Amino acid sequence: MLDMRQLHYFVVVAEEEHVGRAAERLHISQSPLSRQIAQFEEKLGLILFERSQQRIRLTADGRTFLSEARAFLRHANRLESLARRLGKGDEGGLCIGYLETAMHSGVLPRALKTLREERPAVHIALYNYHSAAQLEGLCERSLDVALVSEPPAADDPDLDSALVLNDPMLLAVPEDHPLARQRNVTADDLAAQHWIGVAQKDSALRDNTFVAACAKAGFVPDITVEATEPLAALGLVAAGLGVTMIQQSLRHQVPEGVVLRELPWFCYHTPLWAAWHKINLRPLVGIFREILTSTNAIPLSDEDETRVQRPGMRAE
C-alpha cells in the first residue's frame, strides 16, 4: 500500500528538483526527507531520481510516475471533498466541472446566481477541467455536474446529458477593416483574409469540425496566428493582426476596435453540454441540474445590437 505522505513528499521533491528547497516547502528537515524518498524508492523497487551534488533530476520512470502520482493525489483530494459534502447532506455543496465557454457565455454564472438566491448556504467548488477529465470525475463521483464540449455516449450506462447552449459564430474584424463596412461578406472575401485561429485545448475534433465547416461554406481560413482562447484572439483582432470567429455569447466582451458581423450562410455552432451521473445521490444535485438545463440564451440588449453588424447594416 502506498504511503500518502511519502507520495506527497515525492511530488514536492520532483517539482523542486532540490531536496533542500523541498524540505523548506514541506517544513521538515532535509535529512529525514532524503530518507523518506530513499525508503519510498526501495518500497517501489524503482529509481525515481538521478542524484548529483548540486541537484536531483527525475529519471524517465520517475517522470512517468510523477504524472500518475499527481492524478492520484488530485483524486484523493476530490474523494475527501466528496465525503465531507455527503456528510453534510443536501446543503453541503456542489463540485462542478466546467470549460471556459461555460463562463464566457454566462451559462454557468447565471445558473449559480439562481442557485445562490434560492440556497445561499450552499458551498460551490469549481474545477476547470477538459471534457474527458470532467466525465471521468462524474463516473468517479468526484464531480456532481460537468459542462463539456462533447456529451457522453448515448449508450453510456452511467452518465446522461442535455444541450444547454448551441452558440452560433460571429465574424470579428478590426473596425477599420473593409469587411466592417462592406454590405455583404462572401466566402471569397473570407478566403482572402489573414485568420487568427483559436486552439481548442479541449478537443482537436472541434478544430477539425470548424475547418470542415469553413470548407463546406466555400473557403479555407489562412490561419497565420493562433491564440489560446477566444478573448485573446479578439485582442489580436483589435490590434489589426487578422480576423477571427467567436461565439455569439461572447459579444458583450468584445474590446474597442472590433466589429462583429453575422454570416447567415455560415452554419457552424459551438455546443455546450451539461452532464451528470444517472444515479442522483443528493437532491441538491438534481435541483442545480434543473436550474442549469432551464437556462435560456439571453436576448441581445440594445447595447449588444450596436456591436453586431447584420447584412445591409453599416458599422458606425
ZIWO-V734911 format. One record per pair of residues at least 24 apart in sequence whose ideal C-beta (glycine too) atoms are under 10 Angstrom apart, sorted by the first residue. I is the first residue (numbers start at 0). J is the second residue. D is the distance in Angstrom with one decimal. If there is no record, write none. Layout:
# ZIWO-V734911
I:J:D
I:J:D
This chain:
# ZIWO-V734911
0:42:9.6
1:39:8.8
1:42:8.3
1:43:8.6
1:68:8.9
1:71:7.8
2:35:8.5
2:38:8.6
2:39:7.1
2:42:7.6
3:71:9.0
3:72:7.9
3:75:6.9
4:35:7.6
4:39:9.6
5:35:5.5
5:36:7.6
5:38:7.1
5:39:4.3
5:40:9.7
5:42:7.8
5:43:9.5
6:39:7.6
6:64:9.6
6:68:5.6
6:69:9.7
6:71:7.0
6:72:6.6
6:75:8.9
7:35:9.9
7:68:8.7
7:72:6.6
7:75:9.6
8:32:6.2
8:33:9.9
8:35:5.2
8:36:6.4
8:39:7.3
9:35:8.5
9:36:6.4
9:39:5.8
9:40:8.7
9:43:9.4
9:47:6.6
9:48:9.0
9:57:9.8
9:61:8.5
9:64:7.9
9:65:7.6
9:68:6.3
10:64:9.8
10:65:6.7
10:68:5.5
10:69:6.2
10:71:9.5
10:72:6.7
11:36:10.0
12:36:5.9
12:39:9.7
12:47:8.7
12:48:7.5
12:55:7.2
12:57:9.3
12:61:9.9
12:65:9.9
13:47:7.6
13:48:7.8
13:55:8.8
13:56:9.2
13:57:5.6
13:61:6.8
13:62:8.3
13:64:8.7
13:65:4.9
13:68:8.1
13:69:9.2
14:57:9.9
14:65:8.4
14:69:9.4
15:54:9.1
15:55:9.1
16:48:8.7
16:53:9.9
16:54:5.4
16:55:6.1
16:56:6.1
16:57:7.7
17:53:8.5
17:54:5.4
17:55:7.1
18:48:9.3
18:50:9.1
18:54:8.6
18:55:6.6
19:54:9.5
20:54:9.5
21:55:9.4
70:132:9.3
70:135:9.8
73:126:9.5
73:128:9.8
73:132:9.4
73:136:9.7
73:141:8.8
74:135:9.2
74:136:8.7
74:139:6.8
74:141:6.5
75:141:9.8
76:141:8.8
77:124:9.1
77:126:8.2
77:136:7.0
77:139:7.5
77:140:9.0
77:141:3.5
77:142:7.7
78:139:7.9
78:140:8.5
78:141:6.2
79:141:9.7
80:122:9.7
80:124:6.7
80:141:7.4
81:136:10.0
81:139:8.7
81:140:6.1
81:141:5.7
81:142:9.0
81:143:8.9
81:280:9.5
83:122:9.4
84:122:7.7
84:124:8.7
84:143:8.4
84:280:9.8
84:281:8.0
84:283:9.0
85:140:9.2
85:280:7.1
85:281:7.4
87:120:9.9
87:122:8.4
87:281:9.8
88:281:7.4
88:282:9.3
88:283:8.6
89:118:8.9
89:121:8.9
89:281:5.8
89:282:5.4
89:283:5.0
89:284:9.4
89:286:8.8
90:118:6.9
90:119:9.9
90:120:5.3
90:121:6.0
90:122:8.4
90:281:9.5
90:282:9.9
90:283:6.9
91:120:9.5
91:121:8.0
91:122:6.8
91:281:7.7
91:283:7.5
92:120:9.3
92:121:5.9
92:122:3.4
92:123:6.4
92:124:6.4
92:143:8.7
92:281:9.8
92:283:8.1
93:118:9.9
93:121:6.4
93:122:7.5
93:123:5.4
93:124:7.1
93:125:9.1
93:142:9.1
93:143:5.0
93:144:6.9
93:281:9.0
93:283:6.5
93:284:7.0
93:286:9.5
93:287:5.9
94:122:9.5
94:123:8.4
94:124:4.9
94:125:8.2
94:126:6.7
94:136:7.7
94:137:9.9
94:140:9.3
94:141:6.6
94:142:5.1
94:143:5.2
94:144:8.1
94:145:9.7
94:284:9.6
95:123:6.7
95:124:7.1
95:125:5.5
95:126:7.0
95:133:9.2
95:136:9.9
95:142:6.9
95:143:6.4
95:144:5.1
95:145:7.6
95:146:7.4
95:273:9.8
95:284:10.0
95:287:7.9
95:291:9.0
96:124:9.9
96:125:8.0
96:126:4.9
96:127:7.9
96:128:5.0
96:129:9.2
96:130:8.6
96:132:7.4
96:133:3.6
96:134:8.6
96:135:9.6
96:136:5.7
96:137:7.7
96:141:9.1
96:142:4.7
96:143:8.7
96:144:7.2
96:145:4.2
96:146:6.6
96:147:7.6
96:274:8.7
97:125:6.2
97:126:7.3
97:127:6.2
97:128:7.9
97:133:7.8
97:142:9.8
97:144:8.8
97:145:7.6
97:146:4.4
97:147:8.6
97:271:9.3
97:273:9.9
98:127:7.5
98:128:8.2
98:129:7.8
98:130:6.9
98:133:8.1
98:145:9.1
98:146:5.9
98:147:6.6
98:148:6.1
98:199:9.8
98:200:9.3
98:201:5.9
98:202:9.6
98:271:7.2
98:272:9.8
99:127:7.1
99:146:9.9
99:200:9.1
99:201:8.7
99:227:9.9
99:228:6.0
99:229:8.1
99:230:8.7
100:146:7.8
100:147:9.6
100:148:7.2
100:164:7.6
100:166:7.7
100:199:9.9
100:201:8.6
100:228:9.4
100:229:8.3
100:246:6.9
100:248:8.0
100:249:8.9
100:269:6.7
100:270:9.2
100:271:5.5
101:125:9.5
101:127:9.4
101:145:9.6
101:146:4.1
101:147:8.9
101:148:9.7
101:163:8.4
101:164:8.1
101:248:10.0
101:271:6.0
101:272:9.9
101:273:8.9
101:291:9.5
102:127:8.5
102:146:9.1
103:166:9.7
103:228:8.5
103:229:6.8
103:230:7.1
103:245:9.1
103:246:7.4
103:248:6.7
103:249:5.4
103:251:9.6
103:252:6.7
104:146:9.7
104:163:9.1
104:164:5.7
104:166:6.5
104:246:6.6
104:247:8.9
104:248:3.6
104:249:7.2
104:252:10.0
104:269:8.8
104:271:6.8
104:294:9.8
104:296:8.5
104:297:9.5
105:164:9.3
105:248:6.4
105:249:9.5
105:251:8.3
105:252:9.8
105:294:8.6
105:296:8.9
105:297:6.7
106:146:7.2
106:163:5.7
106:164:5.4
106:166:9.6
106:248:7.8
106:271:6.3
106:273:8.6
106:291:7.5
106:294:5.7
106:295:9.8
106:296:8.7
106:297:9.8
107:144:9.6
107:146:6.2
107:163:9.3
107:271:9.2
107:273:9.5
107:291:7.8
107:294:8.9
108:294:10.0
109:290:8.9
109:291:9.0
109:294:5.6
109:295:9.3
109:297:7.8
110:144:9.2
110:146:9.4
110:163:8.6
110:273:9.0
110:287:7.0
110:288:9.5
110:289:9.7
110:290:5.0
110:291:4.4
110:292:8.9
110:293:8.7
110:294:5.4
111:287:8.6
111:290:8.7
111:291:9.1
112:290:9.5
113:287:9.1
113:290:5.1
113:291:9.0
113:293:9.0
113:294:8.0
114:283:8.9
114:286:7.5
114:287:5.6
114:290:5.7
114:291:8.8
117:286:7.9
117:287:9.8
117:290:8.1
118:283:7.5
118:286:7.7
118:287:9.0
121:283:6.7
121:286:9.3
121:287:8.4
123:287:9.1
128:201:9.2
129:200:6.9
129:201:5.0
129:202:8.1
130:201:5.4
130:202:6.6
130:205:9.9
130:272:8.6
130:274:8.7
131:201:8.4
131:202:8.8
132:201:9.7
133:201:9.5
133:274:7.2
134:158:6.5
134:160:9.3
134:274:6.4
136:276:9.9
137:274:6.1
137:275:6.5
137:276:5.3
137:277:9.7
138:276:7.4
139:276:9.6
140:276:6.6
140:278:8.8
140:280:7.5
142:274:9.1
142:275:8.8
142:276:8.7
143:275:7.0
143:276:8.0
143:279:9.2
143:280:8.8
143:281:7.9
143:283:8.0
143:284:4.7
143:285:9.8
143:287:7.4
143:288:8.5
144:273:6.3
144:274:7.3
144:275:5.3
144:276:9.1
144:284:6.8
144:287:6.2
144:288:6.1
144:291:6.7
144:292:9.9
145:272:8.2
145:273:7.3
145:274:4.5
145:275:7.2
145:276:9.5
146:271:6.1
146:272:7.2
146:273:5.9
146:274:7.8
146:291:8.0
147:201:8.0
147:202:9.2
147:270:9.3
147:271:7.6
147:272:5.2
147:273:8.1
147:274:5.7
148:199:7.8
148:201:5.2
148:202:5.4
148:204:8.8
148:205:6.2
148:269:7.8
148:270:6.7
148:271:6.8
148:272:7.3
149:201:8.4
149:202:6.2
149:204:7.3
149:205:8.0
149:270:7.9
149:272:7.1
149:274:9.5
150:270:8.3
150:271:10.0
150:272:4.3
150:273:8.9
150:274:6.1
151:272:8.5
151:274:5.8
151:275:9.7
155:274:9.1
155:277:8.6
156:277:8.0
157:275:9.9
157:276:6.0
157:277:6.0
157:278:7.7
158:274:5.6
158:275:7.0
158:276:6.2
158:277:6.6
159:273:9.4
159:274:7.0
159:275:6.2
159:276:7.9
159:277:5.2
159:288:9.4
160:272:4.8
160:273:6.3
160:274:4.1
160:275:7.4
160:292:9.5
161:272:6.9
161:273:5.4
161:274:8.2
161:275:8.8
161:288:8.3
161:291:8.4
161:292:4.8
161:293:9.8
162:270:6.0
162:271:7.5
162:272:5.7
162:273:8.0
162:292:8.7
163:270:8.7
163:271:5.5
163:272:6.7
163:273:4.9
163:274:10.0
163:291:6.2
163:292:5.9
163:293:9.1
163:294:6.2
163:295:9.4
163:296:9.6
164:246:8.4
164:247:9.8
164:248:6.9
164:268:8.9
164:269:7.8
164:270:6.8
164:271:3.9
164:272:8.5
164:273:9.2
164:294:8.3
164:295:9.7
164:296:7.0
165:268:4.7
165:269:7.7
165:270:5.3
165:271:7.8
165:272:9.8
165:296:8.8
166:245:9.1
166:246:4.0
166:247:5.5
166:248:5.2
166:249:8.4
166:267:9.7
166:268:5.9
166:269:4.4
166:270:7.5
166:271:7.2
166:296:8.3
167:244:9.8
167:246:7.6
167:247:5.0
167:248:9.2
167:261:8.2
167:262:8.9
167:263:9.5
167:265:8.5
167:266:8.7
167:267:7.6
167:268:5.5
167:269:8.2
168:209:8.4
168:212:8.7
168:243:9.6
168:244:4.4
168:245:6.8
168:246:6.5
168:247:7.1
168:261:9.3
168:262:7.4
168:265:6.5
168:266:9.3
168:267:5.4
168:268:7.2
168:269:7.0
169:243:9.6
169:244:6.7
169:245:5.9
169:246:7.6
169:247:5.4
169:248:9.7
169:249:8.2
169:250:6.6
169:253:9.0
169:258:9.8
169:259:4.5
169:260:6.6
169:261:6.2
169:262:7.6
169:265:9.4
169:306:9.3
169:307:6.6
169:308:9.3
170:236:9.8
170:242:6.4
170:243:7.9
170:244:5.7
170:245:8.6
170:258:8.9
170:259:6.8
170:260:4.3
170:261:7.7
170:262:5.6
170:265:8.0
170:308:9.1
171:195:8.5
171:229:9.0
171:232:7.6
171:233:6.0
171:235:9.7
171:236:4.9
171:237:8.9
171:241:9.6
171:242:6.4
171:243:5.1
171:244:6.8
171:245:5.5
171:249:9.0
171:250:9.4
171:253:7.0
171:254:9.8
171:257:5.4
171:258:7.5
171:259:5.6
171:260:7.9
172:236:6.7
172:239:9.7
172:241:8.8
172:242:4.8
172:243:8.6
172:257:7.2
172:258:5.6
172:259:8.1
172:260:6.6
172:308:9.1
172:314:8.9
173:235:9.8
173:236:5.9
173:237:6.7
173:238:8.0
173:239:4.9
173:240:8.5
173:241:8.5
173:242:7.8
173:256:6.3
173:257:6.7
173:258:7.5
174:236:9.5
174:237:8.3
174:239:9.5
174:255:8.1
174:256:5.2
174:257:6.5
174:258:5.0
174:314:6.6
174:315:9.3
175:239:7.6
175:256:8.1
175:258:9.2
175:314:9.6
176:236:8.8
176:239:7.9
176:241:9.5
176:242:7.2
176:257:9.5
176:258:7.6
176:260:9.9
176:314:9.3
178:242:7.1
178:258:8.3
178:260:6.7
178:308:9.3
178:314:9.4
179:242:9.8
179:257:8.9
179:258:4.2
179:259:9.3
179:260:7.5
179:308:7.0
179:313:8.9
179:314:4.5
179:315:10.0
180:258:8.4
180:260:10.0
180:308:8.2
180:312:9.5
180:313:5.7
180:314:5.3
180:315:9.8
181:260:8.7
181:308:9.5
181:310:9.7
181:313:9.4
181:314:9.4
182:308:9.9
182:310:6.9
182:311:6.1
182:312:8.5
182:313:8.1
183:260:9.8
183:262:9.8
183:264:9.6
183:310:5.6
183:311:7.9
184:242:9.9
184:260:5.8
184:261:9.0
184:262:6.2
184:264:9.1
184:265:9.2
184:308:9.4
184:310:7.8
185:216:9.9
185:217:8.1
185:218:8.6
185:262:9.5
185:264:8.5
186:213:8.5
186:214:9.9
186:215:9.9
186:216:5.5
186:217:3.4
186:218:4.3
186:219:9.7
186:262:9.2
186:264:7.8
186:265:8.5
187:217:7.6
187:218:7.1
188:218:8.4
188:242:9.7
189:213:7.7
189:216:8.2
189:217:8.5
189:218:4.7
189:219:9.2
189:220:7.1
189:221:9.4
189:242:7.6
189:244:9.3
189:262:8.3
189:265:8.6
190:216:10.0
190:217:7.7
190:218:3.8
190:219:6.6
190:220:8.0
190:221:7.4
191:218:8.7
191:221:8.2
192:218:8.9
192:220:7.7
192:221:6.9
192:223:9.4
192:241:6.6
192:242:4.9
192:243:9.6
193:220:9.2
193:221:6.2
193:222:8.4
193:223:4.7
193:224:7.6
193:239:9.8
193:240:7.1
193:241:3.9
193:242:7.2
194:218:9.8
194:219:9.4
194:220:4.0
194:221:5.6
194:222:4.6
194:223:6.6
194:224:7.9
194:225:9.2
194:232:9.6
194:240:9.8
194:241:5.5
194:242:6.1
194:243:6.5
194:244:8.6
195:220:9.2
195:222:7.3
195:223:7.6
195:224:4.8
195:225:7.3
195:226:5.9
195:229:9.9
195:231:8.8
195:232:4.8
195:233:8.7
195:234:9.5
195:235:5.0
195:236:6.3
195:238:9.8
195:240:6.3
195:241:4.4
195:242:6.9
195:243:4.2
195:244:9.2
196:220:7.2
196:221:9.9
196:222:4.0
196:223:8.6
196:224:7.2
196:225:4.4
196:226:7.1
196:232:7.6
196:241:9.2
196:243:7.4
196:244:9.5
197:222:9.5
197:225:7.4
197:226:5.5
197:227:7.7
197:228:6.6
197:229:5.5
197:230:9.6
197:231:8.0
197:232:5.1
197:233:9.7
197:243:6.7
197:244:8.2
197:245:7.9
197:246:9.9
198:222:9.9
198:225:5.4
198:226:7.1
198:227:5.7
198:228:8.2
198:231:9.9
198:232:9.6
199:227:9.7
199:228:9.3
199:269:9.5
200:227:7.3
200:228:8.3
205:269:7.6
205:270:9.1
208:267:7.7
208:269:9.7
209:244:7.9
209:267:6.2
209:269:8.6
211:267:9.0
212:244:9.8
212:265:7.3
212:266:6.8
212:267:3.9
212:268:9.2
213:244:8.8
213:265:8.0
213:267:7.9
215:265:9.3
215:266:7.8
215:267:8.9
216:262:8.2
216:264:6.6
216:265:5.2
216:266:7.3
216:267:8.1
217:264:8.7
217:265:9.5
218:265:9.5
220:244:8.5
229:269:9.5
230:254:8.5
233:257:5.8
233:259:9.6
244:269:9.5
245:269:9.1
246:271:9.2
247:296:8.4
247:299:8.8
247:303:9.4
247:307:8.1
248:296:7.3
248:297:8.3
250:299:7.6
250:300:9.5
250:302:9.7
250:303:5.4
250:304:9.6
250:306:5.8
250:307:6.1
251:297:9.0
251:299:9.3
251:300:7.8
251:302:7.8
251:303:5.9
251:306:7.8
253:303:9.2
253:306:5.8
253:307:9.1
257:306:8.4
258:306:7.5
258:307:8.6
258:308:5.8
258:314:4.7
258:315:9.1
259:303:9.2
259:306:5.7
259:307:4.7
259:308:6.5
259:309:9.7
259:314:9.3
260:307:7.5
260:308:4.9
260:309:7.8
260:310:8.2
260:312:9.0
260:314:8.5
261:307:6.2
261:308:7.3
261:309:5.0
261:310:6.9
261:312:9.1
262:309:9.9
262:310:8.6
263:309:8.5
263:310:6.8
264:310:9.5
